[in-house]
Amino acid sequence: MGSSSIKIRELVKDAEPFLYQEFLLLRHHVLRLPIGMDLFAEDLTLENDHITFVAMSQNDVKGDAEGERVVGCVMLAPCRDDTESFQLRQMAVATDYQGQRLGAKLVEFAENYSKQVGKKKIILNGRKTAVPFYQKMNFKLVSEQEFIMSGIPHFAMEKIL
Ligand SMILES: CC(C)(COP(=O)(O)OP(=O)(O)OC[C@H]1O[C@@H](n2cnc3c(N)ncnc32)[C@H](O)[C@@H]1OP(=O)(O)O)[C@@H](O)C(=O)NCCC(=O)NCCS
């Protein structure tokens, strides 16, 4: 872990192509490689309508020339059949930043954004291993029934805003 301050903000793919690639690499390393998958084999154009938030660490020794590094991310996807909800997706914190409340701050940031644009609920499909994290953030299980997605157990969860 570097000694750095963290700033969470929206990332607009076309405006910051270099940071967008870093964001994809973070997702690949934290969410896909551990389950034997390749993010770059997926159709990422399906995410064109998503809103992306990144946590940037400033002045980190592992950072690029400007001293910034993407150390966390989360996306909000519009729900086709429910205009009052967002689906929270692609929640990831770099391994060397986990356990320092960065995940919690990213969820809070996404929640505040959702409220500001008038959404009433956030839904998500959480990995079984991450369910206790979402419960700490006051998400509730929609059902006790787990389901398999990307080869691993998940639970449907939601939070009324
Ligand atoms: C899950 C993840 C996003 C959590 O982010 P984080 O920054 O490590 O978590 P935080 O430090 O913000 O934790 C917030 C609270 O949740 C708890 N928590 C976090 N992960 C937990 C876990 N796996 N099991 C139990 N509790 C957990 C923390 O102890 C903390 O509790 P506290 O409020 O009592 O201190 C992160 O660990 C991660 O990226 N994991 C790998 C990818 C992943 O599973 N993503 C979710 C896919 S659905």
The ligand as an ORCA input file, in Angstrom:
! r2SCAN-3c Opt
* xyz 0 1
  C     -15.562     -6.863     -1.511
  C     -14.723     -5.602     -1.595
  C     -15.256     -4.691     -2.679
  C     -14.822     -4.862     -0.244
  O     -14.057     -3.687     -0.285
  P     -13.076     -3.321      0.937
  O     -12.539     -1.976      0.691
  O     -12.105     -4.432      1.097
  O     -14.079     -3.338      2.173
  P     -14.237     -2.244      3.325
  O     -12.937     -2.071      4.012
  O     -14.855     -0.994      2.782
  O     -15.253     -2.987      4.283
  C     -16.438     -2.390      4.818
  C     -16.968     -3.318      5.901
  O     -17.284     -4.590      5.319
  C     -16.519     -5.627      5.940
  N     -16.103     -6.588      4.900
  C     -15.486     -6.286      3.729
  N     -15.283     -7.411      3.003
  C     -15.776     -8.426      3.756
  C     -15.872     -9.827      3.561
  N     -15.438    -10.410      2.422
  N     -16.448    -10.588      4.540
  C     -16.906    -10.000      5.688
  N     -16.853     -8.664      5.910
  C     -16.294     -7.892      4.956
  C     -15.321     -4.938      6.552
  O     -14.809     -5.668      7.646
  C     -15.924     -3.608      6.988
  O     -16.626     -3.799      8.198
  P     -16.685     -2.658      9.349
  O     -17.599     -1.598      8.813
  O     -17.250     -3.370     10.521
  O     -15.296     -2.175      9.534
  C     -13.222     -5.919     -1.865
  O     -12.727     -6.703     -0.817
  C     -12.972     -6.596     -3.184
  O     -12.742     -5.923     -4.205
  N     -12.991     -7.957     -3.207
  C     -12.716     -8.739     -4.393
  C     -13.727     -8.502     -5.510
  C     -15.155     -8.745     -5.070
  O     -15.490     -9.742     -4.444
  N     -16.028     -7.788     -5.475
  C     -17.454     -7.896     -5.199
  C     -18.095     -8.656     -6.310
  S     -19.849     -8.870     -6.037
*
